[in-house]
């Protein structure tokens, strides 16, 4: 049985490319969207959607139910640590074992900026979660991890 993938950040430039690549591979995936207008454009392309928001824990639980792997990307903002932290928390709670996360340059527990410190802490606290942190120029490599379970 193929893994089920949830794409968070599907409506942006990178996330929509991820969805196109997954669709081309006939992967079993769903795009998380925040509103019906965004959902329509995906549905018209034959892509499954689920409504949700990183700020809404209950919507994340619903969206992640039955999911095996997660692609996590959101807008860079001061709230990014909290919002992506919500996703990581629910992913762990739901038993998701693989997360592909777009990272920021310089991420680490000793970073001198909030988002970098968050990324470092997320890596340290991942527990039994398997994750891959990508820089934007490595996006094409993500499908190897998602579709074959390969490790980098």
N, C-alpha and C positions, 0 to 999 in steps of 0.2 A: 504494500500500500504506500502510495506517495505521501510525503510529508505535506501538511497544510501550512501555508505561510500567510502571515498577516503583514501587510506593508503599511507602516505608519509614516506619514509624510508623502503619501502617494500623489497628492495634487501639485506638488512643487516640481521644479525642473528635474532634479535628480530622481525623486520618487516616481514621477511619471515614466522616466526612462527605465527604472527598475521594473515597473509594471509591464512596459512594452517587452522587455527582455524575458520576463517570466512568462508572458503570454506566448511569445515566440517559441518557448521551450515546452509549452503545454503544461506548465506547472499548475498545481492546485493552490491558488492564492486568492486573497481578498484584500481589497483596498479600503483602508479606514478613511472616511470622509466626515467632515463636520456639518455639511449641509446638503440639501436635496439637489441644488443646482450643480454642485461638484459631482454628485453621484450620477446625474443624468449623462454627463459626458463619458463616464466610465462604462455605464450600463450600455450605452449606444455602441461601445466597442466590444461588448461581450465580456466585460470584467465585472466580477462580483464585488459588491460594496457592503459595508456595514457602517452605520452612523456611530460616531464616537468622538471623544475629545480627551486629550491628555489631562485636562483639568477635572474630568468627570470619572472618578474611580469606577462607578457602577457601569458606565458605558464601556470602559476598558475590560471589565470582567466579562461582559457579554461578548465583546469583539474577540477576546482571546480564548473563549471557550472552544476547546477542540483543536486549538492551534498547536503546531509542533515547533515552528520556527518564526522568528520575528525580525523584520527589517525596521529599524528605528531611526527616524530622522525628523527633526522639527526645526522651526525657525529659531535662530540664535537670538536669545533675549535674556534679560536678567532672571526670568522664570524658568529657563531651560533646566537647571538642576532639579527643581521641584517637579516639573512636568515629565521629564524623562525618567526621573526617579519613580514617579507613579507607574510608568510603563514597566520599569524593571521590577518593581515590587509585585505588580499583578502578574507579570510573566513568571516570576518565581513561584508565586502562589498557585498559578494554573499549571505548573509543571512543564513550562516551556524550557527546553534545554539549549536552544541555539538562538543567539541574538547577533545580528549584523548591525553594527552601529557606525554611523558616520561620525568620526572624531574631529577634534579641532587640533590644530598645530600646537605643540607644546603642552599637551595634556599630561598631567601627572599630579600626584599629591603635593608636590612642592611648587606647582605652578603659581605664578604671580597674578593670576586672574581667576575669577569665580568659576567660569565654565571649565577651565583646565583642571582646577582642583576637583570639581565634580567628576570629570571623566576619570581622573586618577582614583578617586574613592570608589566609583562604580566598578572599576576593574578590580580593586582590592576586595570589595565586598560581594563579588559575583557568586561566591559559594560554588554550588554545583552547576551553575549556568556556564555554558560554553559560549564564548562570544568572539566576534571578529570585529576589530575596530579599523575602519578604512579611512584613508584620506580620499578626497574627491577624485583624484587622478587614478585611483585604483578600482573605481566602480565596476568595470567589466569583470574583475576577478571575483565579485561577490557570487556570481552564479555557480562557480565551482564549489563554493562552500555550501550554498543552499541545495543544489541539485545532486551533489555527490557525497556531501558530508565530509569532504576533505578538510584538513586542518592546515592552517598557514603557520 
